[in-house]
Amino acid sequence: MAIRTNYELIDFLTNNSDFSINAKNLSGATETVITSANAVQYMLHKYGTRQYSVLRGTQATESEAFNDFSLDFRLWVMNRQHNIDRMYQALFDYDYSPIENYDRTENETINKDIDTTYGKKDTESGRTTVSNQENITDSDVTTKSGNTVNETERAGFNEPNTYNNDSKNTETFNNIKDSRAQTKQTTDSGYTDHGKVLTASGTDVVSDDTLRTLRVHGNIGVLQNVDMIEAELRLRIQSLAEMLLDNFINDYTFYA
């Protein structure tokens, strides 16, 4: 087999090797920018007639040339991995509107404490008067009328059956009254002075925390919306994977 130093990509790119490109998103997870099979297909169709020169020696077999090309690709990607991650994040991880070029958010927290001191005094005073009077009248009247006759009879000792009215006393009474009257009056009176004082005091503390979020976004007018949409479409037509592969091919291959 002839020893060669330059090879066209179509000569050996179909061999099995890893030409995939990956990138980390904003959360740190690995995303695939392009698979190895798609990368090989893209380079063959677009750059299949370009040549690769084995620089590590003056002569190499096809297998050695392929291994050399594959190693150069992995080193090229590794040296640019940080930038590849950032480009992928800028294109796919950020949520934005293509017709907005201004977005400002302000967060403001207002802490407000209100102390209210109050005093309250209720005073109650007065006099309670008690008056209790009891009157009792008791009257007992007895009236007597009539006559009382007292007779005294005398007889001799030897004449027991003979009674002579010696004397006769007559007592007459009329309208004799026996009266009793009782009157009782009781008075219970007086007063009681009373007073009551209620005092309440303290402080009411009111805490009022206000959180305000202000967002201003949109097109500030330096560009028309149609211009911004056209620029977005031009950007999305381009492929990050194709741009990376184009740069690698231009760096490591050439047209004979």
Beta strands, then each sheet from edge to edge (+ up, - down):
strand 1: 6-8
strand 2: 21-24
strand 3: 30-34
strand 4: 51-53
strand 5: 102-154
strand 6: 164-218
strand 7: 253-254
sheet 1: 1+ 4- 7+
sheet 2: 2+ 3-
sheet 3: 5+ 6-
end
